[in-house]
Amino acid sequence: MKKTILALGLLAPAMASQCFAAEGPVPTGIPHLDHVFVIVMENHAYGQIFQNPNTPFINALVTSANLATNFFAIGHPSLTNYLEMTGGSNFGVRSDNDPDWHNNACITNLASGIPSTDNPATGNICPISGTGTDAVTPAVDTTNEVQSPPGLLSIDGIASVPAVSTTTGKTIADQLIAKKISWKSYQEGLPPEGADRVSYSDGDYTNNTDFSKILPALNPPLIQADVVKLYAAKHNPFVYFKSIQEGYLANTVAFDGQQGLYADLAHGTVPTFSFIVPNQCNDQHGRGNAGAFCNFDPDDNGTQAGLNPALIFRGDVAVKEIVNAIHASPVWKASGDGFGRPLNRSAIVLLWDENDYSSAPTQNKVIFVVDTNYGIHGLQSTTRYTHFSLLKTLEASLGLPCLNHACDPDVSVISDLFRAK
C-alpha cells in the first residue's frame, strides 16, 4: 500500500449511537459518480480473506485499489445486512426468511414492532412499507445460530444500534426511482422467468416447481430439497419491499441473457447503480447439496484453517470475472476533458455481508474495497465504517438524501477511499 490514512471520527465505543430515521439532507464528501458497481460476497471475516492464498485476485485488488481495514457489518444473518447496506435499517427483520409475496393483508414488522427472527422462528416477511419501528441491534446476538453465551458479536461486541420509531420502509432503489436514475439488481442464478415469487432457484428450478408434474417417471423422484439454492431472495434485498414487488421486479435480472450483467457491460448499457450478487456457490456462501467445490466451510471458527479452500477460490474466480468485465466495459473508460479530469467517474465496491456465525470474540469486521477509474489508488483507511457508511456514501455520490440510520451523526461518508486526486 502506498499510504495509510489515520482513523477519524470513530464511534463512541461503549455507547449506543444517537440515531435518526426517515430521510435527511443529501450527504457530501465524494465526487459525483456516473456508475457505481456494488459486488457483495458472503459470510467471511476480514482475516479469512485478507492474505488468503486461495484469493489471489482479491488480494491483488486489495493492493491495487483502496482498502478499508476497519469496516464492520451490522448484525446477523445475511438479509439483515443486505437491508442495512441498501436501506439504512433492518426494518425489523433479523432473519433470512423468504418474502411474503404480494400480501397486502399482512402487518409489517415496522408496524407491529415485533422483529422477524430465525430463533425463535417467525414466518415469511410481510412486504416492507410505511413507517414504524425497526429492531434493536444488540452488542451481542443470541437470536440466530448461536443462542447461548458467548453469542455472536453484532458489530464489535461493544457498539449497538437502538430501534427507531420513525424508520421509513424504503431503499436506495426507491430514491433512485423518484429521481429517475437507473438501477438494476444483478442476481446470478435467477431463472428466466424473473424474480417474481421466486424465493430460491438453481437457474432453472425454483421453490415453485412441481416436480410431480414435470418429472413423474424418475425413481427416486426429485423433490424440492434437491434444488441447489444458487439464487436466494435473501441476497436480493429490494424484492422484500412492497414498492418493488408491485412495480419494479423487472429491475432484478440474471448475469446472463440479453438484459443480463455481462451483456449490459459489453454494450455499455449498465444503469447508474448496479447491485451485483454472485450465486451461492460463487459468493463463498456455499451450499450443502452442490458438491465438494461448493460445500460449506467445515468450521465457522473465524480462521482460514476452518475454510473450504475450493469454495474460497471459486469466489475469487467469480470476483475476477466480474471486475475484469467491468474494467473492459465502455462505461469504465474515463475519457478526459483535456485537462486531466475524467468525464466519466465510475467506482467498484467489493465487500462481504458479514463474518458468518463465528462466536465471540470474533468481531464482525469484513473486507471493503473501492476501485475507481479516477483518483488515487493503493490507499488503506483505518477509519471505522459500517454498512450504513456505504449507503450514505452511495447517496452522496448520486445526490440522494441520507436514509434511516445512514443519517446518524456518527456515520461517516467514505470520502477517503473515493476521493479524486
N, C-alpha and C positions, 0 to 999 in steps of 0.2 A: 504494500500500500504506500502511496506517495505521501499521504498526510493524514493525521488523526485530528478530528475536531473534538474539542473538550466538551464534556457534558454540560448542558444548560437546561434550566427550567425543570428540574426533577420534581416528581410528585412528592408531596408530603408523605413520608413513608409509613407513618403509624396511624394515619387518619383516613377515613373515607373522604373522597373528594367532594367539594361543593359542586352540585350538579344542576343543570338546567335541562330543558327539553324543548320540543317543537323546533321551529326554525329561527335562526338568529341572523346576524349580519354575514355578508359574504367574507370569508377569510381572505387574507392576503399573505404574501411572503414567497411565492414562487411565480415563475413566468407563466403566461397563458400557454396551454398545451393544445395542439391541434389533434393529437391522437394519444390516447392512454391505453395501454395493454396491461391488465392485471391478470397474472397467472398464479393460481392458487394450488399448492401442493398440500399433502396431508400428513398429519399425525407424527411429526418428528421434531424433537427439540433441537436447539441451536447446535449443541455439541455432537449430536448424532449425524449431522450433515456437514458441518464445517470441518474441513480437512479429512473427510472420509475418503479413503482411496477408491471407493466404488461410486463416487460422484465427481469424476474428473472435469466434466464440462461445467457443472455448477460451481465448483471451486475455482475454475479458471475465470468464470464470470464474476465471482465474488472479488477477484483480484483486479480485473479489468474495468469493472463498473464501480458502483458505490454501495457500501455495506453499512447497515445499522447493526451495531453489536449489542444493543440494549433494547431490543424490540420485543414486546410481550403480547401474547394472545390474551383474551379476556374470558376465561372460563372454559367450560366443557359442557356438552360434547361438540361435535363438528358444527351442526346447524347454528347453534348459538353464536359461534364465531363468525360464520358467514353473514348472519343477520347484523352483527355488530359492525363488520367492515363495510357493509353496504347501506345500513340504515341507522347506525349510531345507537342501537339499543338491542336488547334481546327480545323486546316486545312481549315479555312474559313467557318466552319459550326457552326452556333449559332442557331440551330433549332433542332426539333425532327423529321424532315421529313424522309420519307422512302428512301431506296436506289433506284437509277435509274438502275435497274438490267441489267448488261451486255451491257450497252450503250457505244459503242466505238466512237460515234459521238459527244457526249456532251462535253461541256467545263467545266473543274473542277473549283471549287471556288478558288483553288490556282492559276490557270492560269488566271482567269478573275479578281481576286482581289475583287470580289463582294461577300459579305457574304450571306450565306443562313440564313434566319431569320424566326421566327414564326410570327412576326408582324413588318413590313408587310410580308404577307405570300409569300413564294417562293416555287418553285417546288421540285420534288424529287432530291436527291443529286447524282450528277454525280460521278461515281466510282473514288475514290481519287487515284491519282498517280502523278508522276513527281515532279517538284519543283515549287515554286511560293510564293505568299504572303498569310499568314493566316490572321485572323481577329483580330482586337483590342479587348481586354477585358477591358472595361471601369470600372472605380471605381464604378459607379452607372449605372445600366442597365435599359433601358426603351424600349427594343425591344421584350419583352416577355409578359406574362400575365399582368404585371404592366407597363403601358405605360405613366404614369404621375408621378409627384412628390408624395411621396418621392422616388419611384423606388425601385429596388432590388439592394442589395449590392453584386457585383460580388464576392468579397473576404471579405474584412472588411470595405469597404466604402472609403478606402484611397489608397490602393495598386491597380495598374492596370498592364496590360501586353500589350505592344505595338505590332503591327503587324511586322513580319519579312519577308523579301522578298526572303530569301533563305531556306524557310521551305521545307523539303522533305516529300513526301507523302508515309510514311511507318510507321509501328508499330513494337513493340517488337516481334510480330509474324514473320514478315519478317526477323528480325535479328536472331531469333531462327532457322528459315528455312535455312538461309545462313550458320549457324554454325552446322546444322544437329542436333539440340537439339529439343526434342519432346515437343509438346504443344497441348492443347485442350481448346476449349471454351465450357463449360458445361452449357446448357441453358434449364432450366425446362420449360415444355410446348411445346417444339419443336415437330412437327408432325413426324410420322415415316419416311416420305419421305425425311426428312432433311431440311437444311436451304435454299437451292437454290430457289430464287424468293419468299420466304416466308417473308412477312413484319410483319405479326402477325398470331397467331394461338392459339386455345384452347387445342392443343394437337391432335386434330382430324381435325377440320375445319380450314380453313385459308382464307386469302384475295383472294385466287384463286378459292375458292369453288363456283360452280354454283348451287345454291340451287334450281333453277327452273328445273334442270335436275335430281337431286338425290332425292328430296323430294317434288314432284309436288302436292301430294294429301293433304298436310296439310292445314288446314284452321283455323286461318290465316297462310299464308306461312311464313317460316323462311326467314330472309334476313341477309345480311352481318352485320347489326347493332346488331344482336342477338349474334354474336360471342364474347365470352369473351376473350379479348386480354391478355391471360396469357403469352405467349411468345411474345416479341416485339423486332424487329430488332434494335430499338434504344438503347437497352441494350446489344447488341452484336456488339461492335464497329468494329470488324475485317471484317464483311461482307460488310462494306462500302468501302473497298479498292479493286482496280482493281486486284491486285495480288491474293487476296484471292478469289474473285469471279471467277477468271479464273482457279484456280488450287487447292485451299485448303479449299473448303466449307465442305469437309468431316471431317475437324478438329472441326467443330461445331456439338456437339451431345447432346442428351437429358440426363436427370438424370437417367431414367430407360432404360432397354434394355441391350442386351449383351455387347455393347460397351459404355454404359452409365456410369455416375458418380459412382453410387453405385456398379455396377459390377466391374468397374476398381479398386475401393478402396478395395473391398473384395478380389479380385485376386492379388492385389499388382501390377497392370499394369498401374497405372496412369502415365502420362507424367511428365517431369521435371517441366513444368509450366502449372498450371491449373487455368483457369479463370471461376469462378463459380457464376452463377446468378439465384436465385430462380425466380419462376413465379411472376406475378404482384399482386397476392393475397397473396404470401408468402414473398415478399421482402419489405412489408409495403408501397408499392406504392398505391395499391387499384384500383378497377375498379367500374364504376357506374352501371354495369348491372350484378353483380355476387352475390348479396345478402348482408345481413347485416354484415356478418363476413368479407366481402371484400370491403365494402363501403369506399369511400374516406373519409378522415378526414373532419369533419363538418366545421372546421375553420383553415385556414393556418395562424395562428397568432403567430407561433413560440413558443407556450407554450404547456405544457402537457394537459392543460384544453381543447384545441381545437382538440384533437385527437380522433379517433375511437379506443377505448381500445381493441376491438375484433381484429381489423387489426394489432395493435401493438403486441398483444400476439401471434397472428398467425405467425408473423415474428420471434418472439422469439423461438417458437417451431421449425420453419424451420432451424434457425441457430443451435439450439441444435442438430437436426438430422444430419446436415451436419458435424458439428465439431466432434460429437461422432463417426460418420462413419470414419472420417479421423484418429482420435485417435485410432480406432480399426483396422485400416489397417496395413498390414505388413510394408508398407513404412514408417510408423511413428515410428517404433521401432528403437531406436538408439543403436544398439549393439556396445559395446565398443571395444577398441583395447587392453584392459588390463591395460591401464594407465589412465583411466578415461576420455578418449577422444572418442567422438562418431564417428563411421564410416559412419553414415548417418545423415546429418543435414537437417531437414525439418522445414518449417515455415508456419503458417496460418496467413493471413492478413484479418481482417474483417473491412470494412469501409462502409460509406454511400456516395452516389454520390454527394448529395447537400442537402440544407436545404429546398427545395421546394420553394414556392413563398411567403415566409414571407417578408413583406415590411420592408424597413429601419425603425428603426436602427438594426434590426436583422441581425447579421453577418452570413456569410456562413461557419460557423465552424461546423465540424461533428466529430463523434466518429471514432477513428482509433485505432485498437487493433492488437497487434502482439503476437502470441503464438508460441513458438518454442519447439522442443524436445531436446533442449540443452540450456546451458547458464542460466542466472539469470532470475527470474520471479518476478512479483509484483512491477515492476518499473512504475513510472509516469515520463513523459518528458514534460516540458513546452517549449521546443524548437519549434519554428514556422516551420511547414511543410505544404506542399501542395500536390496535385495530381502529380505535377512534381517531388516532392521528392520521392514519391512512385515509379515512373518509374525509376528514377536514382538509387534507392536502388535495385530494381529488376535487373537492368542491372549490377550493381556492384556484386550482388550475383551470377550471371550467366556468368560473364566475357564478357559482351557485351558493345559496345561503347554507350556513352550517346547519346540521340536522341532529336533533336529540343530544346524546352525550358528546357528539363532536363539538358542540358549543361549550362544553365545560371549560372553565378558565384554566385548568391545569393540563388541557390537551393542546399540544403544540403542533403547528404545521411543520412538516418535514422539509424545511426550507434549505437545509444544508446539502442534502443529497440531490435536490432538484435544481440547484442554483445554476445560473448561467455564469460564464467567465467574468 
